[in-house]
Amino acid sequence: MSNKVYITNQQKAVKIPSGMRILIRRSCNAVLEYEKFPGSAEISVTFVDNKSIQELNCHYRGKDMPTDVLSFPLGQDGVYDKNEDTGALMLGDIVISMEKAMEQAELYGHALQREVAFLTVHSMLHLLGYDHEAGGLEAVRMREKEEAVLVQLGLPRTVSYTADEN
């Protein structure tokens, strides 16, 4: 069984570097492998601008400001709907503000690709039921998992991933 990651670009503010879609698929697959997810999964990833993510953040979370990533899990307590055509479990949607990702990459001094990989891994963990909002041990566990997956991808905190720029 294989996983399916649907990627849509609904923004024009940031040019999507070559290799970004492959990196997102690798990030999603790495989380599923790390978590020993049974079977195959479907995930939707959408690139938006700050205005669009601010509208979503306000509507769904009551926070009238742009954020870097939003997760919309379709499952609860490890139970997911199944795509009857493919047999894959539908995990949910990831929405990434490419403008915010670019700002944060510059702020933290690493490549846009590393930032988007981090946001994808972070959001995938949310789709699998992890939550850091309350802080404490759950937040620490989530951060440890994020870093472990990023290391597995060859993207530790001290290294930036850059695709060949041809």
Salt bridges, closest charged atoms under 4 A:
GLU35 OE2 - LYS145 NZ 3.06
GLU55 OE2 - LYS51 NZ 2.84
GLU103 OE1 - LYS100 NZ 3.58
GLU115 OE1 - HIS110 NE2 2.74
GLU133 OE2 - ARG61 NH2 3.69
GLU133 OE2 - HIS132 NE2 3.88
GLU146 OE2 - HIS122 ND1 2.49
GLU146 OE1 - ARG143 NE 2.67
GLU147 OE1 - ARG114 NH2 3.88
GLU147 OE2 - ARG157 NE 3.26
